[in-house]
Structures are given as structure tokens and as C-alpha cells.
Amino acid sequence: MSLSQAQKKAFRSIGHHLNPVVTVSENGISEGVLAELERALSDHELIKIKLALPERDDRAAMLGELVTASGAELVQTIGKMALLYRKNPQANPKLSNVKRFEGHHGRH
């Protein structure tokens, strides 16, 4: 599943106002990080994560692992922040960032 440019633009607009819900430190990807990532994507669909690593190459490698492990799509990366999306057909409208902001930010 690949996101269209219009979808990515809408998600970036929503993601701009989000706070990171998962932080990955220099300790790497643990079972706890993966469990929290899974929970956050299931609940919110669109999440911001923080990669607290000093090296750009290390951040890119870790982000690749997270995307592969979670089955999510990378929407955007800026510095140490990344925006991930994974559709959840049974998402709770009160928790899903996509559903909560559906009428905003130029989405159709």
C-alpha cells in the first residue's frame, strides 16, 4: 500500500500538530519499543516518533527497522522526528488522529 502525494500532504499537515508518542534512544529497538509502537499505530494510525540518535545514518537505519517491523508507511522525516501511518479499519474515532482531523487541513 503506497500513499498518494495528496494523502501524504494531508498527513503531514495533521502530523505537524502531534507530539511524539514513541521515543527510540541509543539503546536501540527493544520489545517494549516495538510493543508501544504497535499500540500507538493501532490506536492512532498516524503517529510521530522521535529517534534520539546523534548520527543521521543510525537514525535512518533504525527508522527502516521500525517501518519494516511495524508494517507502517513512512510519511515524512525531519531531523530526529518521523511521521508513520498504518491504516486500522477498526480504529476508534476518538483516538485515531486521521479520523479526528478528517474534516480539517484540506482533506477530502
C-alpha positions as CSV (number, residue, x, y, z in Angstrom):
1,M,0.0,0.0,0.0
2,S,1.5,3.3,-1.1
3,L,0.3,6.7,-0.1
4,S,-0.6,9.2,-2.8
5,Q,1.1,12.7,-2.6
6,A,-2.3,14.2,-1.6
7,Q,-2.6,11.7,1.3
8,K,1.0,12.4,2.4
9,K,0.4,16.2,2.3
10,A,-2.8,15.8,4.4
11,F,-1.0,13.5,6.9
12,R,2.0,15.9,7.2
13,S,-0.5,18.7,7.9
14,I,-2.1,16.7,10.7
15,G,1.3,15.4,12.0
16,H,2.6,18.9,12.4
17,H,0.5,19.4,15.5
18,L,1.2,16.0,17.0
19,N,3.7,15.3,19.8
20,P,5.9,12.2,19.6
21,V,4.3,9.1,21.2
22,V,7.3,6.8,20.9
23,T,10.9,7.7,21.5
24,V,13.8,5.4,20.5
25,S,17.1,6.1,22.3
26,E,20.6,4.9,21.7
27,N,19.7,1.7,23.5
28,G,18.0,0.6,20.2
29,I,14.8,-1.2,19.4
30,S,13.6,-3.3,22.4
31,E,10.5,-5.4,22.8
32,G,9.0,-2.5,24.8
33,V,9.6,-0.1,22.0
34,L,8.0,-2.4,19.4
35,A,5.0,-3.1,21.7
36,E,4.5,0.6,22.2
37,L,4.8,1.3,18.5
38,E,2.3,-1.4,17.7
39,R,-0.2,0.0,20.3
40,A,0.3,3.6,19.1
41,L,-0.3,2.7,15.5
42,S,-3.3,0.6,16.3
43,D,-4.9,3.4,18.4
44,H,-3.9,6.5,16.5
45,E,-3.0,5.3,12.9
46,L,-0.8,8.4,12.3
47,I,1.9,8.9,14.9
48,K,5.1,10.9,15.4
49,I,8.2,9.2,16.7
50,K,11.4,10.6,18.0
51,L,14.7,9.0,17.2
52,A,17.1,10.2,19.9
53,L,20.3,9.2,18.0
54,P,23.1,11.7,17.1
55,E,24.1,10.2,13.7
56,R,21.8,10.6,10.7
57,D,22.8,7.2,9.2
58,D,22.0,5.5,12.5
59,R,18.6,7.2,12.6
60,A,17.8,6.2,9.0
61,A,18.8,2.5,9.7
62,M,16.7,2.4,12.9
63,L,13.7,4.0,11.2
64,G,14.0,1.4,8.4
65,E,13.8,-1.4,11.0
66,L,10.8,0.2,12.7
67,V,8.9,0.7,9.5
68,T,9.6,-3.0,8.5
69,A,8.8,-4.4,11.9
70,S,5.5,-2.4,12.2
71,G,4.3,-2.6,8.6
72,A,3.7,1.2,8.7
73,E,4.3,3.7,5.9
74,L,6.9,6.5,6.4
75,V,5.1,9.8,5.6
76,Q,7.9,12.2,6.5
77,T,11.2,12.6,8.4
78,I,12.5,15.9,9.7
79,G,15.7,15.8,11.7
80,K,15.1,13.4,14.6
81,M,11.3,13.2,14.1
82,A,9.5,10.8,11.8
83,L,5.8,10.5,10.9
84,L,4.4,7.0,10.4
85,Y,1.0,5.8,9.2
86,R,-0.7,2.5,9.3
87,K,-4.4,2.1,8.5
88,N,-6.6,0.4,11.1
89,P,-10.1,-0.4,9.7
90,Q,-11.4,-0.7,13.3
91,A,-9.8,2.5,14.6
92,N,-11.6,4.2,17.4
93,P,-12.7,7.6,16.0
94,K,-11.9,9.3,19.3
95,L,-8.3,8.0,19.3
96,S,-7.4,8.0,15.6
97,N,-5.5,11.1,14.6
98,V,-6.7,10.6,11.0
99,K,-10.4,10.3,11.9
100,R,-10.3,13.2,14.5
101,F,-8.8,15.6,12.0
102,E,-10.6,14.3,8.9
103,G,-12.5,17.5,8.2
104,H,-9.5,19.7,8.7
105,H,-6.4,20.5,6.8
106,G,-7.9,20.3,3.3
107,R,-8.7,16.6,3.3
108,H,-11.5,15.5,1.0
